[in-house]
Amino acid sequence: MTGRNQTVVSEFLLLGLPIEAEHRSLFCALFLAVYLSTVLGNLLIMVLICLDAHLHTPMYFFLSNLSFSDLCFSSVTMPKLLQNMQSQDPSIPYAGCLTQMYFFFFFGDLESFLLVAMAYDRYVAICFPLRYTTIMSPKLCLSLVVLCWLLTTLHAMLHTLLTARLCFCGDNVIPHFFCDLSALLKLSCSDTGVNVLVIFIIGGLIVVVPFLLILVSYALIFSSILKAPSAKGFCKAFSTCGSHLSVVSLFYGTVIALYLCPSAKNSTVKETVMAMMYTVVTPMLNPFIYSLRNRDMKGALGRFFFYCIAW
Ligand SMILES: *[C@@H]1O[C@H](CO)[C@@H](O)[C@H](O)[C@H]1NC(C)=O
């Protein structure tokens, strides 16, 4: 490293969002409101599920895990974004950047794996309603959650370690609002061939396999409903799967739109806006989707406020 004509980068500059200075405080207030509602909404779901005995079922344990991962996912990027918009000092230390990237992958993947676990749970609930409680035992639920954590740790570790071996010399401006892996690869002055290959293969697997598993479980659910069509079965399936399906479409819709659509000329702006969608909007909407559509959640919310007021 020494002796050669190369400066070692010790910090990066996050350019943030392409927002003009006069609109900055407006957007700052907007993002703060979004972040606060994400945190409060997801916390409320976790508290409700923890306190309300009616909600002690596998589906709600997974939902509570999903809320936890949403809360953390948006906390990986939002506080730093808000701080940068406020302070005009967009720097982030090298270690901070890698840490942010690690947790970004960690909670992003966790969300995707938990959605698969939830799809499996719905599949068992609708196709084997009588054996549901024996199949989805607490032990299996816990194993599924542990498996999600393991896989996501491995994936996040892999990308972080591969990025940590890269050299950065001189250019340290990231045209994004968080330490995005692809932006970091563009800045690096070492050979990024291995990284790109790993992103392509493992990244593809991490997105495509969960998505296919969810599709398969829904195909099985619909075929079992069609085999014995009844208004009651249809309603039950729709009421319990509707929220999950909305969250799945929201999550994979944005991810697929981001990675599969041909990028336009000003792709940085487009990428930033799409990244805003899944880092900011999706985690905020999940609690609303679940609590507004779901009768059990609404009941729990009512009981919760009733006890709060009575107390
Ligand atoms: C996650 O799910 C597991 C297994 O169902 C459950 O025991 C745990 O309480 C959940 N964690 C959170 C934070 O909700």
The ligand as an SDF file (V2000), in Angstrom:
LIG
                    3D

 14 14  0  0  0  0  0  0  0  0999 V2000
  -39.8140  -14.8740   15.8290 C   0  0  0  0  0  0  0  0  0  0  0  0
  -40.3800  -16.1490   15.6720 O   0  0  0  0  0  0  0  0  0  0  0  0
  -40.0670  -17.0700   16.6900 C   0  0  0  0  0  0  0  0  0  0  0  0
  -40.5760  -18.4470   16.3070 C   0  0  0  0  0  0  0  0  0  0  0  0
  -41.9240  -18.4720   16.0580 O   0  0  0  0  0  0  0  0  0  0  0  0
  -40.6610  -16.5600   18.0020 C   0  0  0  0  0  0  0  0  0  0  0  0
  -40.4050  -17.4580   19.0460 O   0  0  0  0  0  0  0  0  0  0  0  0
  -40.0550  -15.1970   18.3030 C   0  0  0  0  0  0  0  0  0  0  0  0
  -40.6750  -14.6440   19.4490 O   0  0  0  0  0  0  0  0  0  0  0  0
  -40.2290  -14.2410   17.1340 C   0  0  0  0  0  0  0  0  0  0  0  0
  -39.4200  -13.0470   17.3800 N   0  0  0  0  0  0  0  0  0  0  0  0
  -39.9250  -11.8150   17.3610 C   0  0  0  0  0  0  0  0  0  0  0  0
  -38.9990  -10.6940   17.5760 C   0  0  0  0  0  0  0  0  0  0  0  0
  -41.0850  -11.6300   17.1600 O   0  0  0  0  0  0  0  0  0  0  0  0
  1  2  1  0
  1 10  1  0
  2  3  1  0
  3  4  1  0
  3  6  1  0
  4  5  1  0
  6  7  1  0
  6  8  1  0
  8  9  1  0
  8 10  1  0
 10 11  1  0
 11 12  1  0
 12 13  1  0
 12 14  2  0
M  END
$$$$
